[in-house]
């Protein structure tokens, strides 16, 4: 069945010039200078005195590890799991994942807040469904199911038992004498690895607003990624928050976490304050169980086809003869445009005309989102404060059927802090917002993660030093300089998974998986040739970086009209770590480029060194 156009308001009802002015005004009143500096790691604050402490799984004592291995994968989230899968596929077995958490899962291990689910379709987001025979139980899978699936992959492909958990990397130093990376940890380890894959993740380092008086607050304080069910009652599996029935709770933030957690908190708290700087766009969330008849109808290769279709719908454009297989708010703008062009007989238009048409559809979709708030929130003044006034994708779009109705409850208050750009102060008994003190027994920071901030803030590793003691943080201080987005000159045998400098896919797991595939291929060829060192030449790395920067598609200009968020590093003017800066000709072309390079078999641009013969 074909996906229908969405019910957006007619174009003649949209005053684009007025909306542009409104959007600019809403952005300006939320900006503050050096936005990144207004956030800190949750160190020394409440139960999250050390972000590496695991509240979910008890850390078992062990002796320091001094092993030597072929490959260390730093991380056991999706990037690390997919790197492990591709290493195993290449026949490499002497590797292990190292992670601060107590199990596989990354963001899906740490985040156990009530209501946590995938917020894009599980059939695209969960990778390797055909390879494992697994199928999500519903369209938007629960967090526990996703975390369990990461472990299932590790078990199925034989690397689950080798992982080193509850271990924070503190240093990563290239040893010229042994041609190994020496890995230091908070548990006294000295692990020597021939190769290292940096799969540190994107949503891995929690951050808190740097609020005056945080040390004075006498109530309970925690970050949503370290949810304390001992305090709230309930559990990950059954979030019955019955210990909050006599508690006043403040949830700080209205991003992806809050949208899912607010309905549960609203159900149980005596009173809930939802502290909002910038509202999210929140669409409907149909989440039916997975249809068994649909599963039976699927043909081999269905997931790759669906992922490619989703990517085109969310980030590029649909093909003329292509249906929208996912058919949700992520693909709505391009779906509507495709159906418009189809009705017009696919007229020839310039890129500028296409972008103008897209802007109109963007405004129509966002107006639909704002009218949805009016439909669901009974107080018109409150509804207005919950409406998103910015372009689609300025903030991560979200979906929930229960979020907006929560504000109709007498025990839920919206505290809008857009004018003061956040909470002003914490006190012994609560918090001050807009000059007024509110009593609170518990303050939960749903304030996100270090996503586009400086690399050292995000990775949390004190030292990363390549040849001649050069710091990777210094080398990449103005942004990444790479070969294929995968390696860097001066940092031999080191590979990167993340939003570095390559193609961007709408599904983060497809993106990370392709990077893991490329790293595993290079490592396997180096091991085949008994090479002790593989490193891009200076010329090859500079050539790739120059080509990438000259042809890249960047959203910097777009980000600079958006309100501050993690997409823009809290409103920064320059975006060295922009998540969506990608290969000029798009994802498919980038994948072909890497595949053609691998198919040639000559490892062009890399220098391999064999050990000296023994006399």
Residue pairs with C-beta under 8 A, 6 or more apart in sequence:
2 323
3 323
3 324
3 325
3 327
3 335
5 335
5 336
5 339
6 332
6 335
6 336
6 365
6 368
7 368
8 336
8 361
8 364
8 365
8 367
8 368
9 364
9 367
9 368
9 371
10 364
11 360
11 364
13 367
14 360
14 363
14 364
14 367
16 359
16 360
16 363
19 363
19 389
22 389
23 389
23 390
23 391
23 561
24 561
26 278
26 389
26 390
26 418
26 563
27 390
27 561
27 562
27 563
27 564
27 571
29 418
29 419
30 277
30 278
30 418
30 421
30 563
30 564
30 571
31 421
31 563
31 564
31 571
32 38
32 421
32 564
32 571
35 564
35 569
35 570
35 571
35 572
36 453
36 454
36 457
36 569
36 570
36 572
37 210
38 209
38 210
38 421
38 422
38 570
39 207
39 208
39 209
39 210
39 447
39 450
39 453
39 570
40 207
40 208
40 209
40 210
41 51
41 205
41 206
41 207
41 208
41 450
41 457
41 460
42 48
42 51
42 206
42 207
42 208
42 223
42 226
42 445
43 49
43 50
43 51
45 208
45 214
45 215
45 221
46 220
46 221
46 222
47 53
47 55
47 221
47 222
47 226
47 228
48 206
48 222
48 223
48 226
51 100
51 205
51 206
51 226
51 460
52 100
52 168
52 186
53 226
54 100
54 101
54 102
54 166
55 226
55 227
55 228
56 102
56 109
56 110
56 112
56 236
57 101
57 102
57 103
57 165
57 166
58 102
59 102
59 166
60 166
62 187
64 187
64 188
64 189
64 190
65 164
65 187
65 189
65 190
65 191
66 189
66 190
66 191
66 192
67 191
67 192
68 180
68 191
68 192
68 193
68 194
69 94
69 95
69 96
69 191
69 192
69 193
69 194
70 92
70 94
70 95
70 193
70 194
70 195
70 523
70 527
71 87
71 92
71 94
71 95
71 96
71 193
71 194
71 195
71 196
71 197
71 523
72 95
72 96
72 98
72 181
72 183
72 191
72 193
72 195
72 196
72 197
73 80
73 83
73 84
73 87
73 95
73 96
73 97
73 98
73 196
73 197
73 199
74 80
74 98
74 99
74 169
74 172
74 183
74 196
74 197
74 198
74 199
74 200
75 97
75 98
75 99
75 106
75 198
75 199
75 200
75 201
75 204
75 497
76 97
76 98
76 99
76 101
76 103
76 104
76 105
76 106
76 109
76 150
76 154
76 163
76 165
76 199
77 99
77 104
77 105
77 106
77 107
77 108
77 109
77 150
77 199
77 201
77 204
78 106
78 127
78 150
78 201
78 508
78 509
78 512
79 106
79 199
79 200
79 201
79 497
79 498
79 512
79 515
79 516
80 97
80 99
80 104
80 106
80 197
80 199
80 201
80 497
81 97
81 104
81 150
81 153
81 154
82 127
82 497
82 509
82 512
82 513
82 516
83 197
83 199
83 497
83 512
83 515
83 516
83 519
83 520
84 95
84 97
84 153
84 154
84 157
84 159
84 516
85 128
85 153
85 157
85 513
85 516
86 513
86 516
86 517
86 519
86 520
86 521
87 95
87 159
87 516
87 520
87 523
87 524
88 157
88 158
88 159
89 157
89 520
90 520
90 521
90 523
90 524
91 524
92 520
92 523
92 524
92 527
93 158
93 159
95 159
95 162
96 159
96 162
96 163
96 164
97 104
97 154
97 159
97 162
97 163
97 164
97 199
98 163
98 164
98 167
98 169
98 183
98 185
98 191
99 106
99 163
99 164
99 165
99 167
100 165
100 166
100 167
100 168
101 109
101 110
101 165
101 166
102 109
102 165
102 166
103 109
103 147
103 151
103 165
104 147
104 150
104 151
104 153
104 154
104 160
104 163
105 146
105 147
105 150
105 151
106 150
106 201
106 203
106 204
107 201
107 202
107 203
107 204
107 225
108 143
108 146
108 147
108 150
109 147
109 150
110 204
110 225
110 226
111 143
111 224
111 225
111 227
111 257
112 143
112 144
112 227
112 229
112 236
113 224
113 225
113 227
113 257
113 260
113 261
113 446
114 227
114 232
114 234
114 239
114 241
114 260
114 261
114 264
114 265
115 239
115 260
115 261
115 263
115 264
116 142
116 143
116 257
116 260
116 261
117 140
117 141
117 142
117 143
117 260
117 287
118 125
118 126
118 140
118 141
118 143
118 146
119 140
119 256
119 260
119 396
119 398
119 399
120 140
120 310
120 328
120 330
120 507
121 139
121 140
121 310
121 326
121 328
122 136
122 138
122 139
122 140
122 141
122 146
123 129
123 136
123 139
123 290
123 303
123 306
124 303
124 306
124 307
124 310
124 326
124 507
124 510
125 141
125 507
125 508
125 509
126 134
126 136
126 141
126 146
126 149
126 509
127 509
127 510
127 513
128 134
128 153
128 513
129 135
129 136
129 303
130 300
130 301
130 302
130 303
132 149
132 152
132 153
132 156
134 149
134 152
135 290
135 295
136 145
136 149
136 290
137 145
137 289
137 290
138 287
138 288
138 289
138 290
139 286
139 287
139 288
139 290
140 285
140 287
140 399
141 149
143 236
144 236
144 237
151 160
154 160
154 163
164 189
166 187
167 185
167 186
167 187
167 189
168 185
168 186
168 187
168 460
169 183
169 184
169 185
169 461
170 184
170 185
170 186
170 461
170 462
170 463
171 182
171 183
171 184
171 461
171 462
171 463
171 464
172 181
172 182
172 183
172 184
172 196
172 461
172 463
172 464
172 465
173 181
173 182
173 184
173 463
173 464
173 465
174 180
174 181
174 182
174 465
174 466
174 467
174 491
174 492
174 493
174 494
175 181
175 182
175 192
176 467
178 192
179 194
179 492
179 493
179 532
179 533
179 609
180 192
180 193
180 194
181 192
181 193
181 194
181 195
181 196
181 493
181 494
182 190
182 191
182 192
183 189
183 190
183 191
183 192
183 193
183 196
184 190
184 463
185 191
194 493
194 532
195 493
195 494
195 495
195 523
195 526
196 493
196 494
196 495
197 495
197 496
197 497
197 516
197 519
198 459
198 494
198 495
198 496
198 497
198 498
199 497
199 498
199 512
199 516
200 458
200 459
200 461
200 498
201 498
202 449
202 451
202 458
202 498
202 499
202 508
202 579
203 448
203 449
203 451
204 449
204 458
205 449
205 450
205 457
205 458
205 459
205 460
206 223
206 225
206 226
206 447
206 448
206 449
206 450
207 447
207 448
207 449
207 450
207 453
207 457
208 214
208 223
208 445
208 447
209 252
209 422
209 423
209 445
209 447
211 422
211 423
211 424
211 425
211 426
211 431
212 424
212 425
212 426
213 425
213 426
213 427
214 221
214 426
216 426
216 427
216 428
217 426
217 427
217 428
217 430
217 431
217 443
218 428
218 429
219 429
219 430
219 440
219 441
219 442
219 443
220 228
220 231
220 441
220 442
220 443
221 442
221 443
221 444
221 445
222 228
222 231
222 444
222 445
223 444
223 445
223 446
223 447
224 251
224 253
224 257
224 261
224 444
224 445
224 446
224 447
225 257
225 449
227 236
229 235
229 236
229 239
231 243
231 442
232 241
232 243
232 244
232 268
232 442
233 240
233 241
233 242
233 243
233 244
233 268
234 240
234 241
234 242
234 243
239 264
240 268
241 264
241 265
241 267
241 268
241 269
242 268
244 265
244 268
244 269
244 270
244 442
245 268
245 269
245 270
246 270
247 269
247 270
247 441
247 442
248 269
248 270
248 271
248 273
248 430
248 438
248 439
248 440
248 441
248 442
249 265
249 269
249 271
249 272
249 273
249 440
249 441
249 442
249 443
249 444
250 272
250 273
250 275
250 415
250 430
250 431
250 438
250 440
250 442
250 443
250 444
251 258
251 261
251 262
251 265
251 272
251 273
251 274
251 275
251 444
251 446
252 275
252 423
252 443
252 444
252 445
252 446
252 447
253 275
253 276
253 277
253 445
253 446
253 447
253 448
254 274
254 275
254 276
254 277
254 278
254 279
254 280
254 446
255 280
255 395
255 396
255 398
255 446
255 448
255 565
256 280
256 396
256 398
257 446
257 448
258 274
258 280
258 446
259 280
259 282
259 398
259 399
259 400
259 403
260 400
260 403
261 444
261 446
262 272
262 274
262 402
262 403
262 406
262 412
263 400
263 402
263 403
263 405
263 406
265 272
266 272
266 406
266 409
266 411
266 412
269 411
270 411
271 411
271 412
271 413
272 406
272 411
272 412
272 413
273 413
273 415
273 438
273 440
274 407
274 412
274 413
274 414
274 415
275 415
275 417
275 423
275 431
275 433
276 385
276 386
276 414
276 415
276 416
276 417
276 418
277 417
277 418
277 421
277 422
278 388
278 390
278 395
278 418
278 563
278 564
278 565
279 385
279 386
279 387
279 388
280 388
280 395
280 396
280 397
280 398
281 366
281 369
281 388
281 392
281 395
281 397
281 398
282 369
282 372
282 373
282 398
282 399
282 400
282 403
282 404
283 328
283 329
283 369
283 372
283 397
283 398
283 399
284 372
284 399
284 401
285 399
285 400
285 401
305 325
306 325
306 326
307 505
307 507
307 510
308 588
309 318
309 322
309 323
309 324
309 325
309 326
310 325
310 326
310 330
310 331
310 506
310 507
311 505
311 506
311 507
311 510
311 587
312 318
312 319
312 322
312 334
313 324
313 326
313 330
313 331
313 334
313 335
313 506
314 330
314 331
314 334
314 506
315 504
315 505
315 506
315 587
316 334
316 586
316 587
317 334
317 337
317 338
318 324
318 334
318 335
318 338
320 338
320 341
320 342
320 346
322 338
324 331
324 334
324 335
324 338
327 335
328 399
329 365
329 397
329 399
330 397
330 506
332 365
333 358
333 361
333 362
333 365
333 392
336 361
336 364
336 365
337 357
337 358
337 361
340 357
340 361
341 347
349 357
362 391
362 392
363 391
365 392
366 388
366 390
366 391
366 392
369 387
369 388
370 387
370 388
370 389
372 404
373 383
373 386
373 387
373 404
374 380
374 383
376 383
376 404
376 405
377 383
377 386
377 404
377 405
377 407
377 408
378 408
379 407
379 408
382 407
382 414
385 414
385 416
386 404
386 407
386 414
388 395
390 562
390 563
391 558
391 561
391 562
393 558
393 567
394 558
394 559
394 561
394 562
394 563
394 565
394 567
395 562
395 563
395 565
395 567
396 565
396 567
406 412
407 414
415 433
415 434
415 438
416 434
417 423
417 424
417 433
417 434
419 434
420 433
420 434
423 431
423 432
423 433
424 431
424 432
424 433
424 434
424 435
425 431
425 432
426 432
426 443
427 437
429 437
429 439
429 440
430 437
430 438
430 439
430 440
430 443
431 437
431 438
431 440
431 443
432 438
448 566
449 566
450 457
450 458
451 458
451 566
451 567
451 569
451 579
452 566
452 567
452 568
452 569
452 572
452 575
452 577
452 578
452 579
453 569
453 570
453 577
454 473
454 577
455 472
455 473
455 476
455 577
456 473
463 471
464 471
464 472
464 473
465 471
465 472
466 472
466 475
466 488
466 490
466 491
466 492
466 494
467 490
467 491
467 492
468 490
470 490
472 488
472 491
475 481
475 488
475 490
475 491
476 488
478 576
479 501
479 576
479 577
480 488
480 496
480 500
480 501
480 545
480 577
481 488
481 489
481 501
481 541
481 542
481 545
482 488
482 496
482 500
482 501
482 502
482 536
482 541
482 544
482 545
483 489
483 536
483 540
483 541
483 544
483 545
483 605
483 606
484 502
484 518
484 544
484 594
484 597
485 496
485 500
485 501
485 502
485 503
485 515
485 548
486 495
486 496
486 500
486 502
486 515
486 518
486 519
486 522
487 494
487 495
487 496
487 522
487 535
487 536
487 541
487 606
488 494
488 496
488 536
488 541
489 535
489 536
489 537
489 538
489 540
489 541
489 542
490 535
491 535
492 533
492 534
492 535
493 526
493 533
493 534
493 535
495 515
495 518
495 519
495 522
495 523
496 515
497 512
497 515
497 516
497 519
498 512
498 515
499 511
499 577
499 578
499 579
499 580
500 515
501 545
501 548
501 581
502 515
502 548
502 582
502 583
502 590
503 511
503 514
503 582
503 583
503 586
503 587
503 589
503 590
503 591
504 511
504 579
504 580
504 581
504 582
504 583
504 587
505 511
505 514
505 587
514 591
514 594
518 594
518 598
521 598
522 534
522 603
522 606
523 534
525 603
526 534
526 608
529 608
529 610
530 610
530 611
531 608
531 609
531 610
532 609
532 610
532 611
533 607
533 608
533 609
534 603
534 606
534 607
534 608
534 609
535 606
535 607
536 544
536 605
536 606
536 607
537 605
537 606
537 607
540 604
540 605
540 606
541 605
543 605
544 605
548 583
548 584
551 583
551 584
551 585
552 581
552 582
552 583
552 584
553 581
553 582
553 583
553 584
553 586
554 575
554 578
554 580
554 581
555 578
555 580
555 581
556 574
556 575
556 578
556 581
559 567
559 568
559 575
559 578
560 568
560 573
562 568
563 571
564 570
564 571
567 579
567 580
568 575
569 575
569 577
575 581
582 590
583 589
583 590
583 593
597 604
